[in-house]
Amino acid sequence: DCALRTFSDGPVCVCNATHCDDIEPLGSISLGNAVIYRTNDKGANMERTVQKQKPQADGLIVELDPSTIYQEMIGFGGCFVDAVGINLVSLSEPAQEKLMRAYFGSTGTEYSIGRVPIASTDFSYGQYSYDEVEGDFNLTNFALPQDDFDYKIPYIKQAVEMAKETGGLNLFASPWSAPAWMKTNGEMAGGGELKGDADGPYYVTWANYFVKFFEAYLAQGITFWAVTPQNEPTSGAEPDYAWQTMFFDAQMETNFVKNHLGPALKSSDASKNLTIIGLDDNRFMLPGWADVMFEDPVVSSYVGGIGVHWYEDEIFPVSALTATHDRHPDKFILYTEACNGWLIVQGKYPRLGYFFRAERYAFSIITTLNNWVTGWTDWSMILDMTGGQTWVPNPVDAPIIVNKDTQEFYKQPMYYTMAHFSKFLKPGARRVKVTLPTLPKDVYVLGAVMVDGQRYVTVLNKNDKENVTLSLSEKGIDGVYTTISVPPHSVVT
């Protein structure tokens, strides 16, 4: 059970070395019943109940049509930034075990994808690359630093092992910057691009640097599914950007993939089967970025899809995602980064129990999946009470917050909201058609068929006052309804 504690912004579940709540497994569902999971602003956290289906409908009818199938899911997960390991090592080993199981075990969120930074990010102790020797175009001095062995590798391996009981964990990697000596500004932080022309030694070396990374991680027993050429490449155009970045535009990234990165990856057994994910930036660049990349059939053979960040979603319409899918229906769209607390107006720090942030996650997941997105990746899975570790500083919020002083960690509403999707929509699940009535304002619905064929519906009610009653039915099956009540500020699956 949840050890509930209420902070100024709301309730959280408290975990430590001896106690942590479990998310009850779905289990088998007997004929004539449905399983309901609820999370709300009153402290319900993935509360599971069994409910009998009825021969008549109450309230608004929502019809699921499993015969009309849309995109296949890739999965849900988070990022293994250094801050994850830094905060884990501040806890006792039993508490570490419980925290990792909360994400990757069968009684947790059951994450199925994980993002791994290539070298340092803003959520590291500082800036570091894997080869600091200027002019080392042969990468003779390439080596993983102690940071990777202390804060990434052991926890990635632990997560991969735990995830075996829930279907596995697919990893994708992303770099924030090339080594400082390879960039035009001479620093990993701040705007700049690779030195020289597009076919020069810096571009060749940078592609080979990726291969070295995958070979080094393979030597540690870690394999990858995919890689993005650059995290948020457009931020590299800002000269005073505060942390690690490097500039590419769509044509530069396309040329780099075609002439250097794609062939280099294919040259090594450690990386030859990797999928490249283009963009890895906010959706204001869509569908144009995808149009440039996929115009070239050689580039298209290397690039499996487009990665998107959520940071400017309120400004740029979700229709850009559907436009991208419509133009390139054979390519996936994956949300590769999101976090709360990144804006000063939101409060750039953790807000324990703040349900509004959970609703923002659910809203983004439902609306983007309804526009062809195939999965959703949180930013740092674990942060401390100040929103770190971050060297910049650039504090934000996370689904799990560690309090090293009390040897506790707090599972926020965001954590349980992620579980509404990650626990059930495993790789291979499919979004399906949902026929909706006119819904009240701020009510959103997602329908899917799980890998085992079971039917799935999640409803978000963001409004302040109106309780919504929905009766769920399946096309072609008459007289069987699952009636659910969805109160204000709640997520119901």
Beta strands, then each sheet from edge to edge (+ up, - down):
strand 1: 4-7
strand 2: 10-15
strand 3: 33-40
strand 4: 47-52
strand 5: 60-72
strand 6: 75-79
strand 7: 113-118
strand 8: 170-175
strand 9: 226-227
strand 10: 275-282
strand 11: 303-309
strand 12: 332-337
strand 13: 373-380
strand 14: 382-384
strand 15: 400-403
strand 16: 408-411
strand 17: 430-435
strand 18: 443-449
strand 19: 455-461
strand 20: 468-474
strand 21: 477-486
strand 22: 490-492
sheet 1: 1+ 2- 16+ 15- 14-
sheet 2: 4+ 3- 22+ 19- 18+ 17- 5+ 20+ 21-
sheet 3: 6+ 7+ 8+ 9+ 10+ 11+ 12+ 13+ 6+
end
